[in-house]
């Protein structure tokens, strides 16, 4: 465990990436022992247990309501719950006599909140903080008057709606602006050698109130009254659009992120900022269910066929496959195996032949059971990939993951599963049909017809049937229509006129982010790298622990263990919020306009997002998903209702009884989905996966028996299979079978053999340059509107132009004939030159 007291513990270099030091170049790697058993035992010790049952995980926008609220607070902040309660009770007694908050009528509660907001407008910083803490106590559910956790969550939600209706959010927004611009606090934090939780007290109180209001009001329930539903829509509108000539709230939070990463405000509580930013984007733009509804609506508006399925629902019905087996790495494979092992290997091959029929009918349970041993080529590529990532992102050194060989069950005890069919409807692009017809015409006729998919004269009957089948599964995406419209607008800006862009929340957010979008993406990736569990402590790195480190460092073993758990939990929550935020932004921008999505994606790629995600997965991902970096008795609201039991080192080591950590599995799936979005249909980025030797890293993630995570890993393996060579495909036939069984089929996609024309190493840099030119043209056309435009409207009607009244000088009619003679009649007209110029 890292020493959390070290400045910048667990964080990356300040520039976001490797400075060339650390573990690059393979320094400090353990030598390979000579003996096979010694080597194997060391591998197993580093790997730990590899038995992973199927994880009962349901993917969604967020975790449970109580879990999302509890992650707002670090365990170091727990004493402040008592401080908030004391501040409220002191103020409440001066205003209301003989009653408690829950005993008041609604009108009396509103009157008291109005008084609190009035007392916020004082000059004294200390008095203002006490009033803000009293408001925070209300938002936390007035837990001093509650008997159970359910009561706390109920009154927290009730109080948040009441606070919003009285204008509390606007008042706290003004205070937040003041704290962001507080140069004294920034300079004080910059001078300190080590920043602690005390440096961000005011900001943490303000952000906590705002987060609780957003999270509680965002949550929809059937029992909500009409007034609450109306307040929710009003709040969503206020957060989405520019109110009172101010930028949308999300942009203010983005500016806090960039200011923190620039080193100008190291005291900002970055975890709270990121959590609030994620929830604001989700609240204003919509979660995954709203995204699916918007997609259906947009396809209907564009006249496109309805979607065949909802991808999230299809994945939920999938079963997880057994993980592939692994052999020892190159160091052991070079040792001669004993004869008994050779006999076992031959038996394994006989078993593989016996089960070939089962493989052909998609034997799901034993999908990976007889995976062939990894070859030297694959093991070498794994080592090369780690060294490549070291050069990119200063990868933490880790040994390859090597579980013990799985036990072979007798064939008689196995039952073969017979799925009814493949889970996905196959898709075909227009480009695929054109490419198929081009090849067929060249073969049978000897010439081609550009962009003609209807003329089939001269082609044999089987080609007709093939084209018919392809057209039945043809899929036109919203992005295809948007790209085609954009091309037409570029070609005919005059005749098509100015594009009408609807002012949706997503469009407003993109317009606001456009100027500083590269800085926003770099800042988010810097923080993501700092929070990655594979990052090492660097002296020049940004410190993401400002809102978790206490003023006084722990002095006992128990305090150190508690702080260590708190620091790890803090980093996990940051990874969760950034991964979910980036995924939401990409999905919404892609639906709004494909070039908005491509603009964000390209800047993420330029900022080394692909190797960063691969670095994240280059660890024991099963251990990360099952990590127990939480202390349930210290979580909100449990810690404020029940009497805290005595904590011991044994209880902290044991952790909770959960099968897995929800937030970590959620983060891993989000990062895989993010990587898929960045690389899909982009051959240059797919080659980055190959160059960084991602296949062994991704294949190890298949050990996690969760269907959705395995699906996105298999998608990433599928797109690079054609580049990995015949030997890799031969050695990973069960992985290939899993891809065939679980990933959507693209007809005519020769992904498994590398015969596709797109698999050849063309100039991938040109592909990115063309995409960038299209993005810049789109941004320039839609968002750069100079006053003297080249395409300003021109009147081409002769009668209209001649009929206009012009203001001429008073003496013009005296010299009109002279002007006519000099400017018109005496000037020779060169008709040939006129025709050549036009």
N, C-alpha and C positions, 0 to 999 in steps of 0.2 A: 504493500500500500504506500502511495506517495505521502510524503510529509505535507499535510495541508498547511502547515505554518510557513512553508517556503514561499517566497514571493513568486506569484504566477505559477503555483503548483498545477501540474497537469495541463499546461496550456501550450499553444504553438508559438513560434516566433511572431513578433509583432507584425511582420509583413504578411503573415498568414501561412507561410510555407517554409520549407526546409532551408536552413542556412548552410547546409553542407556538413554540419557536425553531427553529433549524436551517434546513431548506430549505422550510418551509411557505410558502404564498402565492406559490410560483413564483419566489422570488428567485434570481437568478444563472442564469436560463435563457439559453442562447445565442440571439441573434437569428437569425431565418430569413434566410439569404442570398437575394439577389435572383435570382441565376442558378441555373437548374435543375441544371446539371452540378456546380456547387460544392456545392449542397445534397445532391445524391445522393452525391457522394464523401464528404462528412462523415458521412452516414448509414452508408455502407458501412464506413468506418473505425471508427465506434463499434460497428458490429455484428460485424465480423470475418467469418470464414468461416462460411457457413451450410450447407455440404455436410455432411450427417450420414448416415453409413451406418446400416443396421439394427443396433441394438445387441444383441449376444448376451448377454442378461442373464437369469439365472434367479433369480426372487424366492424368498425363503425366510425362515426365522426369523432367521438370522444369516449372516454371511460365513463364509469358511473358518476353521477352528480357529486356525491360525497368525495370520491377519489379526486375529481378535478378541483374541488375546493381545497382539499387537504394539500395538494401539490403546490399551492400558492405559497405556503409557509415552509420555511426550513425549521428544523428542530431547534436551532439556535434562537429562533424568534419566540419560542413558546412562553418564556416569562412575560412577554409583552401582552399576552391575552389578559393577564391580571392587571397590567398597567392601563389597558384600554377600559376595563370594567371600572377601575377606580376613578378614572377621569370622568366617565359617564355618570357614575353615582354621585360624585361631588357636584357636578353641574346640575343633575336632575333634582337633587334635594333643594337647591336654591330656587328652582322654578316651580316644582310641584311638591306639595306637602301631603304626607300620609298615604301616598299611593305608589304603586309600581307601574312600570311601563305597560305591561300586559293588561293592567286593570283600567287603563285610560280608554275613553271613547276615541273614535277615529279623528274627530275634530280636535280634541285635545292633543292627540299625538301630532297632528299637522301643525298646530300652533307651537308646540315645543320644537319641532324640526325647524320651523321658520325662525324661532329665536336662536337656535344653534347656528343657522346660516348667517344671521345678523352678527353673532359673536365671532364668526370667522373673519369678519372684516375689521380686524384690529391690527395695530402696528406691531405690537409685541409678538415676536416670533414664537416665544415660549407659550403664551396664552393661545395663540392660533393653533399650535400643535396639540394642546390639550383638548380644544374643541374638535379638532379633526379626529383625535383618538375616540372621542365620545361618539362621533358619527360612525367611525369604524366599528365600534362595539355594537351599534344598532345593526349595521350591515352583517355583522357576524352572528346575529340571531339573539341578542340579549340573553346569552347562555346562562347568566346568573339566575334567571327566573325560570329555566327549563329543567325538566327532569330526565329527558332522554335525547338521544341523537336525532331522532325523527322530529321532535319538537324544535330543536335548534335549527335544523334545515328548513322546517316550515316557516318559522318566524324570521329567519334570515331572508327568505324569498319575499315574505310579506313586507318586511321593513325596506327591502331594496325597491320594490314598486312604490312604496310610500315616499321614499327619499327621492326617487326620480320625479314623481309627480310634483314635488315641492321645489324642483330645480336644483337639486344637490349636484348632479353631474356637471352642469354648466359652471357652478361655483368652484368645484374641484378642478375643472379644466383650466380656469383662470389661475388657480394656485399652482397647478402643474407647470404652466407657462412661466410663472415667476421662479419656480425652483430650477427649471431648465436653464433659465437665463441668469441664475445666481452665480456670478463670477467668483464671489468670495468662497463659496463652497467648493467650486472647481479648483481654485488655486490652493486652498487648504488641503484638498485631497492629493494634489500633485506634489506637495511638499512632503507628505508623509511617506516614510519608508515602507510601511505596511498598512493597507486599508482594511478596516473591519466593518462590521455591521453597523456600528455607531455613526459612521460617516454618511449613511444613506437613510437615516431615520425618517425625515420628512417625506422624502420621495417614496419610501416603502409604504407609509401610511396612506398617501394619496393614491398610489397605484393599486393598493389593496382594496380600497373603497371602490375605485372604478372597475376593477376586475370583478369584484363580487356583484356589482350592479349589472355589468354586462352578462356575466355567466348566469345569474338568477333570472334576469328578464329574458335572456335568449332561450331558456328552457321552456318548451311548450308542453302544456298539459291539458287534458280534456276538461278538467274542472275549472280552468281559468275563466274568470268573469269577462264580460264584454269590455269593461273598462280596462282590465289588464291587457286584453288582446289589442285594443286600440292604442294603449300606451306602448306596447311592444313595437307596433308598426311605426309609431311616431319616433320612437327611439332609434329604430333601424334607419329611418330616413335622415334623422339628424346626424348619425354617424357616417352615413353614406355620402352625403352631399355637402358642399361647402356652405356653411351657415354663417351669416353675418360677415361675409367677405373673408372667412377663414378657410384654410385648407381642410380636407377631410381628416378625421381624427387619426386614421391609419398612417397618414403621411407624417404627422407629428411624431408618432412612435418610431417610424422608420428613421427619422432624423435623429432621434435619441440613440438608435442603434449605431448609426454611422459616427455620431459624436463620441460614443463610448469607444468604438474601435479605433478612432483616430488618436486616442490617448488624451483628449481634451477634458473628458469627464470620467475618470476611472472609478468614481464612486457610484455611478448609476447602478441600481439593482437590476442587472440585465435579465435575470430569469423572469422577474415580474413583468418587465417590459415586453419580452418575447411572448410570454403566456397571454398577456393582454392583447398584443398585436395579432396573434393567431386567432383568438376568440373574436376580436373585432372583425377581422376578415371573414371568418366563418359566419358571423352574425349578419354582416352586411351583404356578402355575396351569396352565401348559402353553402350548405354542406353537400355531401355526396348524393343524398336523395334529391335535394333541390337541383343539383347539377343534372341528374338523370332526367328530371321533369323538364328543365330548360332545354336539354338536348332534344327531347321528343317534340317539344313545342317549336323549336327552331327548324327541325327537319320538316315539320308540317308546314311552316311558313314558306320554306324554300321549295315545297312540292316534292320532297324526297320520300321514298318508301319508309314506313315505320321500322324501328329497330327490331331485329329478330329476337333479341334477349337482353336482359340486364346483366352486365358482366358480374357485378357484385353478387347477385342472387345465384348465378351459375356457379361461382366459386364456392359459395356457402354449401352447395349440394355435393361438392367434390369430397373425396376421401384422400387422406394423406397417404403417400407411398412410403414403403420402407426405405431407409437410407442405403445408398450404395456402399459396398465394402471397399476398404482401402488396404493396400499393402504398405510395407515399409518403404522409406524413401530411397534415393539413389545410393546412400551409404550402405544400406543393408542389401539392396538388390544386387550389389556387386559381389556380395559374399555368396559362395556356392551353397545352394540349399541342400539339406540332407536328403538321402534317397526316399525317406518316408514322406517328405514334403512333395517330392516329384510324383510319387504314386498318388498322393492326395490330389495333386493338380490334374493328373490324367483322369482321375475319377470325377473331378469337377467338370471336365470337358465332356465326359460321357453323360453326366447328368444334364448338362446344357443341351446336348443333342436330344436327350429324352424329353426335355421340356420345351422343345422348339414349338410344338403345336400349341401349347399353353400360351407361349409368347405371342403367337399370331392372333389369338383371340383375346388379347389384352388382359393377361393375368395380372390383376392389380395388386394382389397381396404380395406376391413374390416378385415384384417388378425388378428389384435390384439384387435378388438373392444370390445369383451366380455371376456377379460382375467379374469380368476378367481382371487379372492383376494389372496395375498401372505399369506402363512401360518406362524404360529409362528416359525416353524422350519427354514423357509427361512430367516425370519427376524433375528433370533438368529444367523444363519450362517453368515449373513452380518456383524453383530456386531463382531462375532468371527474372521471373515476374516480381519476386520480392525485392531483388536488387534494383529493378527498374523503378518500382514504387519508392524505394529508399531515396533514389535520386530526385523523385518528384516531391515527396511529402515527408521525408524522414520517417519511414515506417518503423514502428516498434518491432524489434526482432522477436520472432516466434518460431518455434519448431513446427514442422508439419504435423497435422492431426492424424494420429494413427491408432484407430481402435483395434482391439483384438479381433481376430477372424471370427465371423459368425458361425455358430454351430449349424451343422447341416441336418435338417430334419428329414426323416424318411419320406419318400414320395407317397407312400400309402396314406400318410397322415395329413397330406395336403389336400385342400379343396380349391378348385379353380373357380374364380369369379367370372361371370359372364355378363358384362355390362350390356345394356340394351343398345347403346350406340355412343358415338363420340359426344362430348358435352357441348361442343361449339358448332354453330352453323358455319360452313366454309364460306370464305369471301374471295372475290376476284376483283381486281382493279381494272379500269379501262385500259391502262398501260399493259397489263398482262394479256388481255385479249388481242390488242394490236400487235404485241410481240409474237404471240402464237400464230396469228395470221400471216405476219411477215415471214416467219420461218417456213410456214406451209406453202405460201405462194412461191417463195424462192426455190423450194424443193420440187414442186409439181408443175409450176408454170414458168418460172424463170424471171419474174418481175414482181414488183410490189405496188400496192396502192396506199399512199400515205393517208392515215387516219380514216380508213374505210373499213368498217367492221361488218358491213351488210352484204357486199358483193362476194359471193362464194362460187362464181362460175369457174369451172375447170378444176375444182377441188373434189377429191373423192368423197364418197358418202360418209365415212367415219369422221372426216374433218368437219362435215356439216353437223354431225351429232355432237362432236366435241365443242364446237362453237356454241351450239344451243345450250349445252350444259354449262359452259362458262357464263353465258349471258343470264342464265337462271340464277346464278350465284353472284352476279355483279353487284358490287357495293359502291355507292357514291357517297363519300363523306361530306360533311359540311365544309371541311377544309378545301376539298376539291372545288366546290362551288365558289368559295371565297377567293381562291387563287385565280380561277377563271374570270371572275368579276373584276379582280384587280388588274389582270392583263388587259381587259377591255377598257377599263378606265385609263390605263396608261396609254393605250393606243388612240383612244378617241375622247380626250378630255373636253373637247368643245361640244361635240354632238350629244354626249351623254350627260353633260352638265355636272353640277356639283353634287357630290354624294351626300345623302342625308344620313347622318350618324345619330342613332338614338342615344340619349343621355342616360345610359344605365349606370348603376353603381360601379360595375366593372370598368366601363369606359371612363368614368370620372377618375377612378383610381389609377388607371393606366396613364391618362393624361398628366396626372399629378406626379407620377413616378418617372415619367419619361426622361426628364433632364438628368436625374441623379440615379437612374436605375442601375448602371454598372457599379456605382459605389454601394448601393443597397445590397446587391448580390455578393460582392466581395466581403462586405461586413458580415453578412449572415454566414458565409462559408468560413471566415476566420473564427467566428465563435463556435461553429460546428466542429472545426478542427480542434479547437481548444478543449471542447467537451468530450471528444472521442476518447474511449478508454485506452486506445493504443498510443495516445500522445504522451510524450515525455516532458518533464518540467524543463523549461528554458528560462534563462535569466532575463531575456529580452522579450518575453511573451506578454500578451494581454492577460490581465487577471480577471477571471470570470467568477471569482469567489468572494467578491466584495460584500454580497448580501448573505453570506453563510458563515464566514469566519468571525468568531467572537472577539471582543476586545482583549480578553486574557486567554492565552493559549492553555490547553488542558495540561494538567499536571499528574493525573492518575491514568492508569491503563484503561479504566472504564470510560473516562472522559475522552481519551484518545480514540477508543473504538467507536464511541457514539459520534464523534466529530468525523471520523473516517467514513462511517455509513452516511452521514449527512452530506458530506462532500460528494460521494459517489451518486447518491440520490439526486443531488443538485445538478450534476452533469447529465444524468439520464433524463431529467425533466427538460433541460435545455435542448438535448438532441431530439426529444419527442416534439417539442414545440416548433423547432426549425424545420424538421422533416415534414411535419403536417402543414406548416405554413407554405413552404415551397411547393408542395404537391397541390395544395388548393389554388395557389396563384397560377401555376402552369395549366391546370385543368380549366379554370375559369377564363384565362386569357385565350386558350385554344378555342374555347366555345365562342368567345366574343369575336375574335379574328385570329386566323392562323398566324399572321405575321407578328402579332403581339406575342403570341406564344414562342415563335421562333426567335424573337428579339431577346426575350428573357432567357431562353434556352442557350442561345449562343454566348451570352455573357456568363452564364454558369459554366459552360464548357471552357471559355477563355480563362476563367478563374480556377481551373483545375478541379472542377466538381467531380469529374469521372474518377480520377485517381484517388480523390479524397474519400469517395464512397467505397472504393475497393480497399483502401487502407482501413476503413472502419470494419469491413468484413474479414480482414486478414487477422482474425483472432479466433479464439474458441467461442464461436457464436452461440453454441448451445449453453455454455456457461454464462454468457451475457444474458441470454433470454431467461435463464432460471436463476439469475442473481437475486439475492434477498437483501437489497440495500434499503430496507424500510423497517421501522419499528412501529408496529400497529398501535401500541398504546400511546404513542406520542403524536399520532395523526389527528388532525382536526376532523370531526368534532369530538372524537373519543377523549382526547386529552383534556377537554374543558368540562366534561360531564362526570367522568369517573375519577376516582382516586387513583393516582398513579402507583402501580406496584413498584417494588424495589427492583431496579435493573441490575443485572449481573453480567459479567463477561460471557457466562455460559448461555444466558437467554439471548444476548445479542448475536452470538455465534450461531445459535440455532435458527434465528430468524422466524418468519411466519411459515404457515403450512400450505401456502399457495403452490400449485404445481409449476407456475411460471409467473414472470413479471409482465403484466399487461402492457405497461408503457414501453418496455424494451422490445417486445414482440411487435407492437404497433409501430415503433420507430424503424425496426428492420424492414417491415413490409413497405412502409412509406419510402424508405431509401431505395429499395429495389424497384418500386414503381417509378420513382424519380429517375433512376438510371435507365429504365425502359423507355421513358418518355424522351430522354435526351438522345438515345441511340436509335430509336425506331426509324427505319427507312433512311438512316444516315450512314452511308458506308464509311465515310471518313471517321466517324465516331466509333463505329463498330471495330474499325482497325485499331483504335485506341485500346479497346478491350483486349484485343489480341496482343498488341505490343506490351501492355502491362501484365500479360500472362494471367488474365482473370479467371480462366477456366478452372484451375485447381482451387482457387479461392471460392468461387461460386459453387463448385461441386461439393465442397465441405459443408456449405450451408444447407444442403439437402438432408443432412443429419437431423434437422429439426422437423419433426413429423407434424407439420401444419400445412394444410392443402394450399392456402393462398400464398404463403411464403414460397413453397416449392414451385408453384405455378410461375411466379415472376422470376425465380432463379432459372427455371427451364426455358423461359422465353429468352433470357439473356444468353443462355448457352446455345439456343437454336440459331440466333442471328449470326453467331460467329463460328458455327460448326463447319461451314464450308471453307473457312480459312485455317482450321486446325490440323488438317492433314488426315490422310487415310489411317495412319497408325493410331491416332487419337480416337477416331470413330470406331476402329476395330476393337480397341481396348475398353470402350465405354458403350457397348451395345445396349445395356439395360437403361442407361441414361438416355440414349437415342429412342428407345422404346417408350420411355416415360414422356419424352417430348411429343412423340407421335400420339400418345394417348391423351395427354392433358392440355396441349397447346393448340390453339385454333389452326386449322389447315388453310393454307393459301394454295389454291389449285395452280399448277405449273410452277410452283416454288420449289426449285431443286436445292433445298437447303441442306440436304443430307450428303450430297456428293460433290458439290462445288463445281458443277458444269455450267452454272448460270453465268451469263455475261457480266452481271454485276459483281461477281466474285473476283474478277480480274483486277489487278492493282492499277487502276486508272489514276489520274491526277486528282487525288481526293482534296487537295488544297483548293483546286478550282471549284469544286462543289461547294465548299464553304464560302468562297469569294462570291460566287453567283448568288447564293442564298443571302449573303450580307448585302449585296447590291439591291436585291429585291426588297429587303427589309428597309433599307435606307430610302428607297423610292417610295415605299408605302408611308413611312413616317413623314417624309418630306411633303408628299402630296396631301396627307390628311391633317397634319399638325403644323406645318410651316406655311403660313399664309402671309407673304409680304404684301404691302399696300399696292405697289406697282407691279402687278402680276403679269407675266408674259402671256397668260391666257385670259386676260380681261376681255369681256364681251365686246364684239365689234359689230356695227350695223352695216350689213352688206346689201341692203335694199336701195336701189338707185333713186327711186321716187322719194323714199324717206330721207335720204341724205340731201338731195336737191331741195327738198321742201323745208329743211331746217332754216330758221332765221339766225343769221350771224350778225354780231355787233361789229360794224365796219367803221373806220374813221370818218369824220364828217366830210373831209375833203376828198374821199375816195372817188366819188362820182365825177369829180373834175379831172382826175388823172386816170380814169378807168381805161380809156382807149389807148393811152400811152403804155399802161401796164400790160394790156392785152397784146399790143404789138411787140413789146420787148420780151415778155415771158412765154408767149405762145407761138405767134406767127413767125418770128425771126429765129426760132430754135429748130434746127433740123431734127427730124425723127428717124432714127436708125431702126427700122422694123426688124432687121435680122438680129440685131443685138437685143432688142426687146424680147423676141421669141426665145433666144438662147437663155436669157436670164430667167425666163418664166417657164 
